[in-house]
Amino acid sequence: MAGKNLAFRRWHEAKKWVLHQGMRTNFEYIFAYDAVTGVVIARETNELPGMVAIPSAVKEMAKDRSRKIGIHHNHPNSSGLTGADFLILASNPGIGAIIAHGHDGSDYIASAVERGNIAEQLHCVLDALYRIVRNDSTAILLQNRGVLTPLMGHLLGLALCASGVIAYKAKLSVKAEVLYQLFQPDIDTWVNAAVLSCPIVRR
């Protein structure tokens, strides 16, 4: 019970730390911990606004499937989880969840369900989504207005979740939530089309 309580506290500590540091410097920061015991593994930055690397202390542990590492990082531009973020989850069986915290109050959380299928499904869904939005008149209009780009990470998370390879949830910013609700019928159509074009190969 003590381990679970500590892990719960670490979740909030990690969010608070990456956001505090990120808002202070506008760099990305990473906070990694054992989600079972709550033990902190790393708190680092590469002093860059658009990326932060997985710390060396995490890389070796992340290969161990028996582990459950929680990784929190901030996104100064408040975008959702990126393709690179999902690939980190896909290629490291010891990572239980990857979380991005936007500076606008948004949170994006992904955890693995079918670890062996994530990478394959990710590439298929990502390609399908971009192909679909490039050829959809509403999507083209939204892209031209700069509306769709901030939501693409969220769309990817929704599609991967609908595929059954990850569990995904998000708390969007007020602005992003308004846009999402406004265009939800179109977004649902794009997500469903991407999922249907990428049948999962169960291993």
Number of C-alpha atoms within 10 A of each C-alpha: 7 10 14 13 12 16 21 15 12 22 19 11 13 25 21 15 18 27 26 15 16 24 16 9 14 19 21 25 28 27 25 26 23 23 23 18 18 21 15 16 17 16 17 16 21 15 14 13 17 13 19 18 13 18 17 11 11 19 14 11 19 22 14 14 14 12 16 19 28 25 27 27 28 35 27 22 15 20 25 29 27 15 16 11 17 23 15 17 23 24 15 20 20 24 30 23 21 22 26 27 28 26 20 16 12 20 22 22 20 23 21 24 15 16 19 16 18 23 19 14 22 23 14 18 26 22 13 20 22 15 13 18 19 13 10 13 11 15 21 16 13 15 15 11 10 11 16 22 16 15 19 21 20 22 24 24 28 23 28 26 19 17 23 18 22 25 18 23 16 18 15 22 17 12 9 20 15 12 15 20 11 11 15 13 10 15 21 15 11 21 22 16 16 26 23 14 12 20 12 16 9 7 6
